[in-house]
Amino acid sequence: QVQLVESGGGLVQPGGSLRLSCTASGNIDRFTVMGWYRQTPGKQRELVATINKIGITNYQDDLKDRFTIARDSAKNMVTLSMNSLKPEDTAVYYCNAYITISTNYWGQGTQVTVSS
C-alpha cells in the first residue's frame, strides 16, 4: 500500500511563498508521474503540476510562472514551490502518484490559505 504524506501548507499573506512537500512510502521512481492537484469547495480537483520519472514537468498554464515542481528520488519526495501567492490560490493541495489509470494514489491533502 502506497502512502503519500503532504506537508508545508498553512496561512500566508498575498505575495508570499510556501513550499509543499509530499513524501512517499518507498521509492518514487516506481511511479510514472507524480503531481500536485488542488481543490476548493464546490469545484472539481484541478491540475497544478506534474513531473515524470525523467523530470519532464507540466503545469497549469496560469501557474507556470509562479509554481515549480521538483522531485528528489533519494528522499522519496516531490515538492511544490509556490511564489507570489494570490487569494485565488487558496485550496486544499493534494499529492498524486500515478502508475496506471487503475493504480493511482492520493495523499490526504494540505490546506493552503492566502489571506491578509
C-alpha positions, 0 to 999 in steps of 0.5 A: 500500500502506497502512502503519500504524506503532504506537508508545508501548507498553512496561512500566508499573506498575498505575495508570499511563498510556501513550499509543499512537500509530499513524501512517499512510502518507498521509492518514487521512481516506481511511479510514472508521474507524480503531481500536485492537484488542488481543490476548493469547495464546490469545484472539481480537483484541478491540475497544478503540476506534474513531473515524470520519472525523467523530470519532464514537468507540466503545469497549469498554464496560469501557474507556470510562472509562479509554481515549480515542481521538483522531485528528489528520488533519494528522499522519496519526495516531490515538492511544490514551490509556490511564489507570489501567492494570490487569494485565488490560490487558496485550496486544499493541495493534494499529492498524486502518484500515478502508475496506471489509470487503475493504480493511482494514489492520493495523499490526504491533502494540505490546506493552503490559505492566502489571506491578509 
